[in-house]
Amino acid sequence: MIKSMTGYGGAKGLSGRTEISVELRSVNNRYLDVSVRLPRVYTAAEDSIKSAVGRVVSRGKVDVYINLDLSKAQDTVIRLNEPLAKAYVEALDTLSQSFGIPNDVSSTFLARLPDILVAEKAEEDRDQLFADILSILEEALSGYTAMREKEGDKLRADILSRLDVLEDLVAKVEERSPITLKEYREKLTQKMNEVLASTEVDPQRILTEAAIFADKIAVDEETVRLRSHIDQVRSLMDAEEPVGRKLDFLVQEMNREANTIGSKGNDLEMSHYVVELKSTIEKIREQVQNIE
């Protein structure tokens, strides 16, 4: 299935009470280039994120943005410093006995003493957080892939329509080529008659010159190859694997054949067809640049 290299996908979810948002954006690129942007403290998840993207994307520059909203996840726990509390109790008991005063120590009193109760941020489960990030990433990748496939369908339809135009132009080139030879033979005969005046023109000489000219302007090989390239491009339009690089190569070869036809053509009408050929191939090339 044809996929565009440009696309967008996004998804949101929760890991505990941490809000996670994932966005993917991609543009054309010769190779796969994945850039991940996420908080520095979570860079350990970067390789896993790149691997997940690489499983569904083979070409393009992909930017992955991962944001974590920790404002609702600042859970705290109160830890009792038991050794310190015990030391305080023992010290107060000693104080009571030494000075003969009541020992009225209560939990409320102890809690007010320095460092008896310590507020700490709850320990974060990094493994679970990373797993949840990857799960939300997969959801974003699903939407991203759907968008690329939708755009790919449009590219496929456009390329196929232009291949039809290209095939019609090739047919016109093939039709025009023998007419060009016939016109050349007639002009050659006329010129030789004018030069030789009353002397009879040798038919064999005309045939020889026409044969040399026919060899120079023959485009049969080029048009056959062009038709072959057109057929190959059509077949790749239904391929399951990424075909962008193959299509790019075929378009280069098509352009090469068009240039050769242009160098052989020597009349206005053939030149016109060649201009249209090259223009159509260029439009196909522009679309192929967007295909994965």
C-alpha positions, 0 to 999 in steps of 0.5 A: 500500500502506498504511504506518504512520508508526510503525516501527523498523529497524536494520542493522550493517556494516563500513567497513574495520575501522570498525563501523557501526550504524544504527537508525531509529525513527519516530512520527506527525507531520503532515509529514516531520521527519528527525533524524540523530544521528551523530558531529560529525566526520561531519556532512557525511554528514547531508544524504545520509542525510536524502535517503535517508530521504526517498526512502522516507518521506513523513510522520512524525518519523524519528530516525536513529541512526548509531554508529561504533566506531573502536576496531578501526580505529585503524591507525597508520603509521610515517613516516620523517623523511628530512630529519631523519635525513639531517641527523643522519647528516651531523652525526655524520659531521662529529663523527667527522671532527672528533674522530677517532672511529669513525663507527659509525652504524646504523639502530637507532641512528638510530631511537632519535634524537628524531623520526626515526620518527613514528607517525601515524594512518592517513589515513581514507577519508571518501568510502568511509566515507560510502558504506558508511554509506549502504549500511548505512542502505539495509539498515536502511530495508528492514527499517523499511519492512517493519515499517511495511507489516506494521503498515499491513496491520493498520490497513487491516483494522481500518479496512475492518471499521469502514467495514462497521459505518459503512455498516450504521449509515447504512442504519439512519439511512436506514430510520429517517428516513421512519418518523420522518416518519410518526410526526410526521404521526400525532402532528400529526394527533392534536394538531390533532384534540384542539385543534379538537375536533369541527371536521374537520381540513383534510388539506391543512394536515396535508400542508403541515406534514408537508412542512415537517417532512420538509424539516427532517429529511431526511438523504438528502443527508448519507447519500449523501455519507457513502456516497460518503466510505466508498467513497472511503476503501475505494478509497484502502486499495489505493492505492500512494502515501501516502494519510494526508492524503487519509484524514484529510480524508475522515474530517473530512467524514464527521464533518461529515455525522454532525453534520448528521444529528444536528442533524436527528434528533429522536427517541431512536432516530435519536440513538442511531444518530448516537452510534454513527456518530460513535463509529465515525468517531472510531475510524477517525480514530484509526487514520488518524492512524497512516497515512503 
